[in-house]
Structures are given as structure tokens and as C-alpha cells.
């Protein structure tokens, strides 16, 4: 799915749950925008899977370093939105 809509926290929540599920006791529906992924129970492998799903769904390419540099949902959302803005429109 290629889109011109911005990537949102709700989009990320859905993809995180599809890619890696949720750690018991972690409420992804809460205010998690600036919570580090480690605290949410997502390690690097889960984030790589999440990145792969984002790439397929939004038809963009994300550097592995971008995924490891984004330590919070806000950071990852910013990276995805920059890639979406730079992607050629269909």
C-alpha cells in the first residue's frame, strides 16, 4: 500500500502488534509516543520485523541504522514520514 497520508502512532501500534505482539503488562494504547522501545518490550529483532512490514505496506525503504537509531515510537514515526515525503508519488 503506497499512501500519501502521514504514518501515525496508530499505524505503528497496529504494525508492532502484527509483527511482534505485545509484552504482557504493556499497554500500547496508552501514551507511548516517547517511551523507549526497550521499555515497551521490543528488541532489535522485533523492530527489524516491524521495519520490514512498514516497508512492504508503505512501499518505502528504511535503512537498518534508521531503525536502530529510532529508540522511541516518535523517532520511528518521524523517519517513516520523512521517507514517505521523499517517495515519488504514484
C-alpha positions as CSV (number, residue, x, y, z in Angstrom):
1,X,0.0,0.0,0.0
2,X,1.5,3.3,-1.1
3,X,0.0,6.3,0.6
4,X,0.3,10.0,0.9
5,X,-1.2,10.0,4.4
6,X,1.2,10.5,7.2
7,X,2.3,7.5,9.2
8,X,0.7,7.8,12.7
9,X,1.1,6.3,16.1
10,X,-2.0,4.2,15.5
11,X,-0.4,2.8,12.3
12,X,2.8,1.9,14.3
13,X,0.8,0.3,17.1
14,X,-1.0,-1.9,14.6
15,X,2.2,-3.0,12.8
16,X,4.0,-3.6,16.1
17,X,1.2,-5.9,17.3
18,X,1.1,-7.7,13.9
19,X,4.9,-8.1,13.8
20,X,5.8,-8.9,17.4
21,X,2.7,-8.9,19.6
22,X,2.8,-7.1,22.9
23,X,4.7,-7.7,26.1
24,X,2.5,-8.8,28.9
25,X,1.8,-5.8,31.1
26,X,2.5,-3.2,28.4
27,X,-0.4,-1.1,27.3
28,X,0.3,0.0,23.8
29,X,-3.0,2.0,23.8
30,X,-1.6,4.5,26.3
31,X,0.7,7.4,25.8
32,X,3.8,5.6,24.4
33,X,5.0,8.2,21.9
34,X,8.2,9.0,23.8
35,X,8.6,5.6,25.6
36,X,11.7,3.7,24.5
37,X,11.1,0.5,22.6
38,X,13.1,-1.4,25.1
39,X,10.7,-0.4,27.9
40,X,7.8,-1.5,25.6
41,X,9.4,-4.9,25.3
42,X,10.5,-4.6,21.7
43,X,14.1,-5.6,21.0
44,X,16.1,-5.1,17.7
45,X,14.7,-8.2,16.0
46,X,11.1,-7.1,16.6
47,X,12.0,-3.6,15.3
48,X,13.6,-5.1,12.2
49,X,10.4,-7.1,11.5
50,X,8.3,-4.0,12.1
51,X,10.5,-2.1,9.7
52,X,10.1,-4.8,7.1
53,X,6.3,-4.6,7.4
54,X,6.3,-0.8,7.2
55,X,8.5,-1.1,4.0
56,X,6.1,-3.5,2.4
57,X,2.9,-1.8,3.4
58,X,4.1,1.8,2.5
59,X,6.4,0.9,-0.4
60,X,9.4,2.7,1.1
61,X,12.9,1.7,2.0
62,X,14.2,2.1,5.6
63,X,17.9,1.8,6.5
64,X,18.6,-0.7,9.3
65,X,20.6,2.0,11.0
66,X,17.5,4.3,10.9
67,X,15.6,1.5,12.7
68,X,18.2,1.1,15.4
69,X,18.6,4.9,15.8
70,X,14.9,5.3,16.5
71,X,14.6,4.5,20.2
72,X,11.0,5.7,20.6
73,X,7.8,5.5,18.5
74,X,8.1,9.2,17.8
75,X,11.6,8.7,16.3
76,X,10.4,5.9,14.1
77,X,7.3,7.7,13.0
78,X,9.4,10.8,12.1
79,X,11.8,8.5,10.0
80,X,8.9,6.9,8.2
81,X,7.2,10.2,7.4
82,X,10.4,11.6,6.0
83,X,10.7,8.6,3.7
84,X,7.0,8.9,2.7
85,X,7.5,12.6,1.9
86,X,10.6,11.8,-0.2
87,X,9.0,8.9,-2.1
88,X,7.8,9.7,-5.6
89,X,4.0,9.9,-5.8
90,X,2.2,7.3,-7.9
